[in-house]
């Protein structure tokens, strides 16, 4: 500002000196002097205006450059400044434009990497949490929120506001203290349910900043499947061993002196035959379960459900109960014939086997726009509430001694039904009361 005022004063002083020289060289009268004074004053003002115009023209480019720099610093898209080759700042503006272009490309690459990173975090089946030394979380993906049963937080956020499990917090603190990665399987209660998580922590340091990255993987279903497989092998071995032991024992007895007695021989042979049939049924059910899991889907057709029910009733001994087939004769549904037959066979077999003498079984069916449903209700012994969630497990038969007093079986019937229903994206519902009866409903898509 001082420089600008100094230039203006200099212009006026020079013009006054010039006027003084002119009046000394050229003799002018009093009136002419005033005219010259006005002329020189106008010229001086024009010079001042021209000087300001030229300076503003030169400095406007720098002002625009300054505005663009400020805009870039607050996150706007970098923009250059149009520069004329005659501008005294042409080289500076060209370098500025190159810098802005470089920043624009860097911003694009950075945003792309951030978007890719966010997409990766969102799609990962692993929960990811990043915590700094001050216990502030700056990375927290949706999977981690789901696994911990919390709302997706807005980061950065204090870790204690979202990590409410003591064992997990201790594992993070232990990683900070030891500066070494940790790995552990933690049992965490999430939404009232115990979950098993494989938790890995990684310690990393950048300068004076230290952080721990936590990765959570849900092992609940994996461990459940492993337990089921172990139970299956143990139960299958037991189920095979029992009839084989009986068959071997009675055959050895028959090979001895007891085999000479016709009554004893007939009795023992009948036992051997029964155990052989039991073993055969077990093998058949295991093969059926394997076929359901591995066979290629057959083509669905339009099935007359009451016809399937009648076919299965002919194969099952129904003398001890009264069966009511209340499915309409014209009730049709889309499905795989062999799968529907297996479902009906196993549901009816269980309803009759675990019924009381002179009990009853009712079969009904219905449909809506999306699904069709078959219900098998019996007046049997019922299933305790604490066992209803397990009846579809392989070999599970509830109270073993109680079940065996009532009926024998492989314990695979409902497991086979469950596999078929899952294969067709269906649903099974159980409603039962001890001493009153059980209703099992299978819902399948049309």
C-alpha positions as CSV (number, residue, x, y, z in Angstrom):
1,X,0.0,0.0,0.0
2,X,2.9,2.4,0.9
3,X,4.6,1.6,-2.4
4,X,1.4,2.4,-4.3
5,X,0.9,5.7,-2.5
6,X,4.6,6.5,-3.2
7,X,4.1,5.9,-6.9
8,X,1.0,8.1,-7.1
9,X,2.9,11.0,-5.3
10,X,5.8,10.5,-7.7
11,X,3.5,10.8,-10.7
12,X,1.9,14.0,-9.4
13,X,5.3,15.5,-8.5
14,X,6.8,14.8,-11.9
15,X,3.8,16.3,-13.7
16,X,4.1,19.4,-11.5
17,X,7.8,19.7,-12.3
18,X,7.0,19.2,-16.0
19,X,4.4,22.0,-15.8
20,X,7.0,24.3,-14.1
21,X,9.6,23.6,-16.8
22,X,7.0,24.3,-19.6
23,X,6.0,27.6,-18.0
24,X,9.7,28.6,-17.8
25,X,10.5,27.7,-21.4
26,X,7.3,29.0,-22.9
27,X,5.9,32.3,-21.8
28,X,2.3,31.9,-20.9
29,X,-0.2,34.4,-19.6
30,X,-2.1,34.0,-16.4
31,X,-5.2,32.4,-18.0
32,X,-3.1,30.0,-20.1
33,X,-1.3,28.8,-16.9
34,X,-4.6,27.6,-15.5
35,X,-5.4,25.8,-18.7
36,X,-2.1,24.1,-18.7
37,X,-2.5,23.2,-15.0
38,X,-5.9,21.6,-15.8
39,X,-4.4,19.7,-18.8
40,X,-1.4,18.4,-16.7
41,X,-3.8,17.4,-13.9
42,X,-6.0,15.4,-16.3
43,X,-2.8,13.8,-17.8
44,X,-1.6,12.9,-14.3
45,X,-4.9,11.3,-13.4
46,X,-4.8,9.4,-16.7
47,X,-1.3,8.2,-15.9
48,X,-2.4,7.1,-12.4
49,X,-5.4,5.3,-13.9
50,X,-3.3,3.6,-16.5
51,X,-0.7,2.6,-14.0
52,X,-3.3,1.1,-11.7
53,X,-5.0,-0.7,-14.7
54,X,-1.7,-2.2,-15.7
55,X,-0.7,-3.2,-12.2
56,X,-4.2,-4.7,-11.6
57,X,-3.9,-6.6,-14.8
58,X,-0.6,-8.0,-13.8
59,X,-1.5,-8.8,-10.2
60,X,-5.0,-10.2,-11.0
61,X,-3.3,-13.4,-12.3
62,X,-1.5,-13.8,-9.0
63,X,-4.7,-13.1,-7.1
64,X,-6.5,-15.8,-9.1
65,X,-3.6,-18.1,-8.4
66,X,-3.9,-17.4,-4.7
67,X,-7.7,-18.1,-4.7
68,X,-7.1,-21.4,-6.5
69,X,-4.5,-22.4,-4.0
70,X,-6.9,-21.6,-1.1
71,X,-9.7,-23.6,-2.8
72,X,-7.4,-26.6,-3.4
73,X,-6.3,-26.5,0.3
74,X,-9.9,-26.9,1.5
75,X,-10.6,-29.8,-0.8
76,X,-12.0,-28.3,-4.0
77,X,-10.9,-29.7,-7.4
78,X,-7.6,-28.1,-8.3
79,X,-7.8,-25.6,-11.1
80,X,-5.2,-23.7,-13.1
81,X,-4.9,-20.1,-14.2
82,X,-5.0,-19.0,-17.8
83,X,-1.7,-17.3,-18.5
84,X,-0.7,-15.2,-21.6
85,X,2.8,-15.8,-22.9
86,X,3.4,-12.0,-22.6
87,X,2.6,-12.1,-18.8
88,X,5.7,-11.4,-16.6
89,X,4.4,-14.3,-14.5
90,X,3.9,-16.7,-17.3
91,X,6.6,-19.2,-16.2
92,X,5.4,-19.1,-12.6
93,X,1.7,-19.7,-13.6
94,X,2.7,-22.5,-15.9
95,X,4.5,-24.2,-13.0
96,X,1.5,-23.6,-10.8
97,X,-0.8,-25.1,-13.4
98,X,1.5,-28.2,-13.6
99,X,1.4,-28.5,-9.8
100,X,-2.5,-28.2,-9.8
101,X,-2.7,-30.9,-12.5
102,X,-0.4,-33.2,-10.5
103,X,-2.5,-32.6,-7.3
104,X,-5.7,-33.3,-9.3
105,X,-4.3,-36.7,-10.4
106,X,-3.1,-37.5,-7.0
107,X,-6.5,-36.7,-5.5
108,X,-8.1,-39.0,-8.1
109,X,-5.7,-41.8,-7.3
110,X,-6.1,-41.3,-3.6
111,X,-9.9,-41.2,-3.7
112,X,-9.9,-44.3,-5.9
113,X,-7.7,-46.2,-3.4
114,X,-9.9,-45.0,-0.5
115,X,-13.0,-46.2,-2.3
116,X,-11.4,-49.5,-3.1
117,X,-10.3,-49.8,0.5
118,X,-13.8,-49.0,1.8
119,X,-15.3,-51.5,-0.6
120,X,-12.9,-54.1,0.5
121,X,-13.6,-53.5,4.1
122,X,-17.3,-53.6,3.5
123,X,-17.3,-56.8,1.6
124,X,-14.8,-58.7,3.8
125,X,-16.4,-61.6,5.8
126,X,-13.9,-60.7,8.5
127,X,-14.5,-58.0,11.1
128,X,-11.7,-55.3,11.0
129,X,-11.0,-52.8,13.7
130,X,-8.0,-50.4,13.9
131,X,-7.2,-48.9,17.4
132,X,-4.5,-46.4,18.2
133,X,-2.5,-46.0,21.4
134,X,-5.1,-43.5,22.7
135,X,-7.8,-46.2,22.3
136,X,-9.4,-44.3,19.4
137,X,-10.9,-46.4,16.6
138,X,-10.4,-45.0,13.1
139,X,-11.3,-48.2,11.1
140,X,-14.4,-50.2,11.9
141,X,-16.2,-52.2,9.1
142,X,-19.8,-53.4,9.0
143,X,-18.8,-57.0,9.6
144,X,-17.2,-56.1,12.9
145,X,-20.4,-54.2,13.9
146,X,-22.5,-57.3,13.0
147,X,-20.2,-59.7,14.9
148,X,-20.1,-57.5,18.0
149,X,-23.9,-56.8,17.9
150,X,-23.5,-53.0,17.8
151,X,-24.7,-50.2,15.5
152,X,-22.2,-49.2,12.9
153,X,-20.3,-46.3,14.6
154,X,-19.1,-43.1,13.1
155,X,-15.3,-43.1,13.4
156,X,-13.1,-41.9,15.0
157,X,-14.7,-43.1,18.2
158,X,-13.4,-44.2,21.7
159,X,-13.0,-48.0,21.7
160,X,-14.8,-48.5,24.9
161,X,-18.0,-47.2,23.3
162,X,-18.2,-50.1,20.9
163,X,-16.0,-52.8,22.4
164,X,-17.9,-53.9,25.4
165,X,-16.3,-57.4,25.9
166,X,-13.6,-57.6,28.6
167,X,-11.6,-60.4,27.0
168,X,-11.4,-58.6,23.6
169,X,-10.3,-55.4,25.3
170,X,-7.7,-57.3,27.3
171,X,-6.3,-58.9,24.1
172,X,-5.9,-55.5,22.5
173,X,-4.2,-54.1,25.6
174,X,-1.9,-57.1,25.7
175,X,-0.9,-56.5,22.1
176,X,0.0,-52.9,22.8
177,X,2.0,-53.9,25.9
178,X,3.9,-56.8,24.2
179,X,4.1,-55.1,20.8
180,X,3.6,-58.6,19.3
181,X,0.7,-60.1,17.4
182,X,-1.8,-62.2,19.3
183,X,-4.3,-64.9,18.3
184,X,-7.0,-66.4,20.4
185,X,-10.5,-68.0,20.2
186,X,-12.8,-66.0,22.4
187,X,-16.3,-66.9,23.6
188,X,-18.3,-63.6,23.4
189,X,-21.9,-63.1,24.4
190,X,-23.6,-61.2,21.6
191,X,-27.3,-60.4,21.8
192,X,-27.7,-63.0,24.5
193,X,-26.1,-65.8,22.5
194,X,-22.6,-67.2,23.0
195,X,-20.4,-66.9,19.9
196,X,-17.0,-68.3,19.2
197,X,-14.7,-65.9,17.4
198,X,-11.1,-66.4,16.1
199,X,-9.5,-63.1,17.0
200,X,-6.1,-62.0,15.6
201,X,-4.3,-58.7,16.5
202,X,-1.5,-57.1,14.6
203,X,0.8,-54.5,16.1
204,X,2.2,-51.9,13.8
205,X,4.2,-48.6,14.3
206,X,4.7,-45.6,12.1
207,X,7.0,-43.1,13.6
208,X,5.7,-42.3,17.1
209,X,2.2,-43.6,16.2
210,X,1.4,-47.1,17.4
211,X,-1.8,-49.0,16.3
212,X,-3.3,-52.4,16.7
213,X,-5.5,-53.9,13.9
214,X,-8.0,-56.5,15.1
215,X,-9.5,-59.1,12.8
216,X,-12.6,-61.1,13.9
217,X,-13.8,-64.3,12.3
218,X,-17.0,-66.1,13.3
219,X,-16.2,-69.7,14.1
220,X,-19.5,-70.5,15.7
221,X,-21.0,-72.4,12.7
222,X,-17.6,-74.0,11.8
223,X,-17.2,-75.4,15.4
224,X,-20.8,-76.5,15.4
225,X,-20.3,-78.4,12.2
226,X,-17.1,-80.0,13.6
227,X,-19.0,-81.1,16.7
228,X,-21.8,-82.5,14.6
229,X,-19.4,-84.4,12.5
230,X,-17.7,-85.8,15.6
231,X,-21.0,-86.7,17.1
232,X,-22.1,-88.3,13.8
233,X,-19.0,-90.5,13.7
234,X,-19.4,-91.5,17.4
235,X,-23.1,-92.1,17.0
236,X,-22.8,-94.0,13.7
237,X,-20.1,-96.2,15.2
238,X,-22.3,-96.9,18.2
239,X,-25.4,-97.6,16.1
240,X,-23.5,-100.0,13.8
241,X,-21.8,-101.7,16.7
242,X,-25.0,-102.5,18.7
243,X,-26.7,-104.7,16.1
244,X,-23.4,-106.2,14.9
245,X,-22.6,-107.2,18.5
246,X,-26.0,-108.7,18.9
247,X,-25.8,-110.6,15.6
248,X,-22.3,-111.9,16.4
249,X,-23.2,-112.9,19.9
250,X,-26.4,-114.9,18.9
251,X,-24.7,-116.5,16.0
252,X,-21.9,-117.8,18.2
253,X,-24.5,-119.0,20.7
254,X,-26.3,-120.9,17.9
255,X,-23.0,-122.5,16.8
256,X,-22.8,-124.0,20.3
257,X,-25.0,-126.5,22.1
258,X,-27.9,-124.0,22.3
259,X,-28.3,-124.3,18.5
260,X,-29.6,-127.9,18.9
261,X,-32.8,-126.7,20.6
262,X,-35.3,-125.8,17.9
263,X,-37.2,-123.3,20.1
264,X,-34.0,-121.5,21.1
265,X,-32.7,-121.6,17.6
266,X,-35.9,-120.1,16.2
267,X,-36.0,-117.4,18.9
268,X,-32.3,-116.5,18.3
269,X,-32.6,-116.5,14.5
270,X,-35.5,-114.1,14.8
271,X,-33.4,-111.7,17.0
272,X,-30.6,-112.0,14.4
273,X,-33.0,-111.2,11.6
274,X,-34.4,-108.2,13.5
275,X,-30.9,-106.8,14.2
276,X,-29.9,-107.4,10.6
277,X,-33.0,-105.5,9.4
278,X,-32.1,-102.7,11.9
279,X,-28.6,-102.6,10.4
280,X,-30.0,-102.5,6.9
281,X,-32.3,-99.6,7.8
282,X,-29.4,-97.7,9.3
283,X,-27.3,-98.2,6.1
284,X,-30.2,-97.2,4.0
285,X,-30.8,-94.0,5.9
286,X,-27.1,-93.0,5.8
287,X,-27.1,-93.6,2.1
288,X,-30.3,-91.5,1.7
289,X,-28.7,-88.7,3.7
290,X,-25.6,-88.9,1.5
291,X,-27.7,-88.9,-1.7
292,X,-29.6,-85.8,-0.6
293,X,-26.4,-83.9,0.1
294,X,-24.6,-84.8,-3.1
295,X,-27.1,-85.6,-5.8
296,X,-27.8,-83.2,-8.7
297,X,-31.2,-81.5,-8.4
298,X,-33.9,-83.3,-10.3
299,X,-36.4,-81.4,-12.4
300,X,-39.5,-80.2,-10.4
301,X,-42.9,-81.4,-11.7
302,X,-46.5,-80.8,-10.7
303,X,-47.3,-83.3,-8.0
304,X,-50.6,-84.6,-6.7
305,X,-49.8,-84.5,-2.9
306,X,-52.6,-86.8,-1.8
307,X,-51.3,-89.5,-4.2
308,X,-47.9,-89.3,-2.6
309,X,-49.4,-89.6,0.8
310,X,-51.5,-92.7,-0.2
311,X,-48.4,-94.4,-1.7
312,X,-46.4,-93.9,1.6
313,X,-49.3,-95.1,3.8
314,X,-49.3,-98.4,1.9
315,X,-45.7,-98.9,2.9
316,X,-46.1,-98.0,6.6
317,X,-47.8,-100.2,9.3
318,X,-50.7,-98.0,10.4
319,X,-52.6,-100.6,12.3
320,X,-52.0,-99.1,15.8
321,X,-53.2,-95.6,14.8
322,X,-55.9,-93.9,12.8
323,X,-54.6,-91.7,10.0
324,X,-56.7,-88.8,8.6
325,X,-55.6,-87.7,5.1
326,X,-57.3,-84.3,5.0
327,X,-55.4,-83.1,1.9
328,X,-57.8,-82.3,-0.9
329,X,-57.7,-84.7,-3.9
330,X,-57.0,-81.8,-6.3
331,X,-54.2,-80.3,-4.2
332,X,-51.2,-80.0,-6.5
333,X,-47.7,-78.5,-5.8
334,X,-44.5,-78.1,-7.7
335,X,-41.6,-80.2,-6.4
336,X,-39.2,-83.2,-6.9
337,X,-41.3,-86.4,-6.5
338,X,-38.5,-88.4,-4.8
339,X,-37.8,-85.6,-2.3
340,X,-41.5,-85.0,-1.4
341,X,-42.0,-88.8,-1.0
342,X,-39.0,-89.0,1.4
343,X,-40.4,-86.0,3.4
344,X,-43.9,-87.5,3.7
345,X,-42.5,-91.0,4.5
346,X,-40.3,-89.8,7.4
347,X,-42.9,-87.5,8.8
348,X,-45.6,-90.1,8.8
349,X,-43.2,-92.8,10.1
350,X,-42.3,-90.6,13.1
351,X,-45.9,-89.6,13.8
352,X,-47.0,-93.2,13.9
353,X,-43.9,-94.6,15.7
354,X,-44.0,-92.1,18.6
355,X,-47.8,-92.1,18.9
356,X,-49.8,-93.8,21.6
357,X,-51.8,-97.0,21.0
358,X,-55.1,-96.2,19.2
359,X,-53.7,-92.7,18.6
360,X,-54.4,-90.5,15.6
361,X,-52.5,-88.7,12.9
362,X,-53.8,-85.8,10.8
363,X,-52.3,-84.7,7.5
364,X,-53.2,-81.3,6.0
365,X,-51.8,-79.1,3.3
366,X,-52.2,-75.5,2.2
367,X,-50.7,-72.9,-0.2
368,X,-50.4,-69.2,-0.8
369,X,-48.8,-67.1,-3.6
370,X,-45.2,-68.0,-2.6
371,X,-45.2,-71.3,-0.7
372,X,-47.0,-74.5,-0.1
373,X,-47.1,-76.3,3.2
374,X,-47.7,-79.8,4.5
375,X,-48.5,-80.5,8.2
376,X,-48.4,-83.8,10.0
377,X,-49.9,-83.7,13.5
378,X,-50.0,-86.6,15.9
379,X,-51.5,-87.4,19.3
380,X,-48.3,-89.0,20.5
381,X,-45.8,-88.6,23.4
382,X,-44.7,-85.1,22.4
383,X,-41.2,-83.5,22.5
384,X,-39.9,-81.5,25.5
385,X,-39.2,-77.8,24.8
386,X,-35.5,-78.1,25.5
387,X,-35.1,-80.9,22.9
388,X,-37.2,-79.4,20.0
389,X,-34.2,-77.4,18.6
390,X,-32.1,-80.6,18.3
391,X,-34.6,-83.1,16.7
392,X,-33.2,-82.5,13.3
393,X,-29.7,-83.4,14.3
394,X,-28.4,-86.8,13.0
395,X,-29.0,-89.7,15.4
396,X,-30.7,-87.4,17.9
397,X,-33.7,-89.1,19.6
398,X,-34.1,-87.0,22.8
399,X,-34.2,-89.1,26.0
400,X,-32.6,-92.3,24.7
401,X,-34.1,-94.6,27.3
402,X,-37.5,-93.1,27.0
403,X,-37.4,-93.2,23.2
404,X,-36.2,-96.8,23.0
405,X,-38.9,-98.0,25.3
406,X,-41.4,-96.6,22.8
407,X,-39.8,-97.2,19.4
408,X,-36.6,-98.1,17.8
409,X,-35.0,-96.3,14.9
410,X,-31.9,-94.8,13.3
411,X,-32.5,-91.3,14.4
412,X,-31.8,-90.0,10.9
413,X,-35.4,-89.6,9.6
414,X,-35.8,-85.9,10.5
415,X,-32.2,-85.2,9.6
416,X,-32.9,-86.4,6.1
417,X,-36.1,-84.2,6.0
418,X,-34.1,-81.2,7.2
419,X,-31.5,-81.7,4.5
420,X,-34.1,-81.9,1.7
421,X,-35.9,-78.8,3.0
422,X,-32.7,-76.8,3.2
423,X,-31.8,-77.9,-0.3
424,X,-35.0,-76.4,-1.6
425,X,-34.7,-73.3,0.5
426,X,-37.7,-74.3,2.6
427,X,-38.5,-74.1,6.3
428,X,-39.5,-76.6,9.0
429,X,-41.6,-75.6,12.0
430,X,-42.2,-77.7,15.1
431,X,-45.0,-77.3,17.7
432,X,-45.1,-79.9,20.4
433,X,-46.3,-80.5,23.9
434,X,-45.4,-83.5,26.1
435,X,-48.3,-86.0,26.4
436,X,-50.4,-84.0,23.9
437,X,-48.7,-84.5,20.5
438,X,-46.5,-82.9,17.9
439,X,-47.1,-81.0,14.7
440,X,-44.3,-80.7,12.1
441,X,-44.9,-78.3,9.2
442,X,-42.7,-78.3,6.1
443,X,-42.9,-75.1,4.0
444,X,-41.5,-75.2,0.5
445,X,-41.5,-72.6,-2.3
446,X,-43.9,-73.0,-5.2
